[in-house]
Amino acid sequence: MQKLYVAMVGLPARGKSTLAKRIRDGLLAEGIQARLFNNGDMRRALMGAESTNPDFYNPANESGREAREMICRRNMELARTWLAAEGEVAILDATNVSRARRILIEKTLTDHPVLFVECVNEDQLLLKACIRRKATLPEYAAYSEDEALQSFMKRISYYEAIYEPLEEEKFWLCVDSTANRILGERPCEGSPYYPAIREIVVSAWVHCLYLARHGQTEFNVRGRIGGDPPLTARGRSQAKALARHMRHKDINWVFTSTRLRSHETATPLLAGHPGAHVMAFKEFDEIWAGDCEGMLYSEIRAKMPGVTAGRNASKYTYAYPNGESYAMLRERVQRGLRRALFLAGDTPLVIVGHQAVNRVLLSLFLQQRSEDVPYVYIPQNQYYHISMTPRRKVFERIPYQEEIF
Ligand code: F6P
């Protein structure tokens, strides 16, 4: 029976390890014996602090190069031994960015096919955020934040110097790791594992997403749209209730919009999860009502009847004068969601969004008709819990107890 080696490819901070783990977990869920062989873990165990120094990665540093090749060879041997026994798919998690390294892998592992899976991600915002997060890892404990950033960026530049994209390798898949999209492939025909891996790679993976709406604002009470109002006393109490409800939940990331109401809602939640990372995305700002920003719905009806009529006729496609439609909103919200999911990887995240934004976010998970999207019910005292893997889909709306007001 033919088994399979999967060798990851990609510059640091491109999402390789997250994808490698997904491939392992997705295959295990299908009853296929899959295991990771991670060069970074072996390097840290064998070499410790010496290998944190960026010079270790300088292609001109012979001893560093030899040490990294030795680790690669050891992991290949471990993978080969395991496949010779009960293993079915061995996943080699390493950068493998040079053609020479990949030739070494193809020449060494001849007992089963080798499928290279490359992760590509050129989103500068994500790269910067990933690099900042890497700089907080235990490996950099002895460094100041700035030193850690410089060191990691230097390491990346050494890898960039030897990077060559996949092309001549026998079997490969190149993936945009922020969009679960295949950018190019040379399929491993006949392998029963290839379609399974391909499906894992293109599937939406959401380990655990909580989608909440900000608490009540004065604008909400009066029927005024847009703007940047703060929460009312009730809104603050809703934010506290949400934080109380979530206090025992594991939360690793909190994403807000850049609006005050979203920040104020997230504040008690963050106080209860001091280890969580937080980031504000403009992509999650509420639909921009252009000339109607800050107006009451009743004012719009009276003074700009064309707007009300336009929205009534086609709320999804109608754009406010000098503002957005839901269809336009979808573009940026989708970009924000991709970024949030990439950064969170397989850890739980919260998004504190807005009415229209949350409608669009939900529609990205549910196969809804676009004309129904602008009417989805988005209450301020309930949140959605979403979890998705290729085999498991959870989608629930959960109320949380507000204090009696
Ligand atoms: O009313 C609150 C609000 O978030 C506004 O800021 C926004 O314009 C509106 O909801 C979006 O909902 P709809 O498209 O139904 O007007």
Boltz pocket constraint, residues with backbone or C-beta under 6 A from the ligand:
constraints:
  - pocket:
      binder: B
      contacts: [[A, 219], [A, 220], [A, 223], [A, 224], [A, 225], [A, 226], [A, 227], [A, 286], [A, 287], [A, 289], [A, 354], [A, 355], [A, 356], [A, 374]]
      max_distance: 6.0
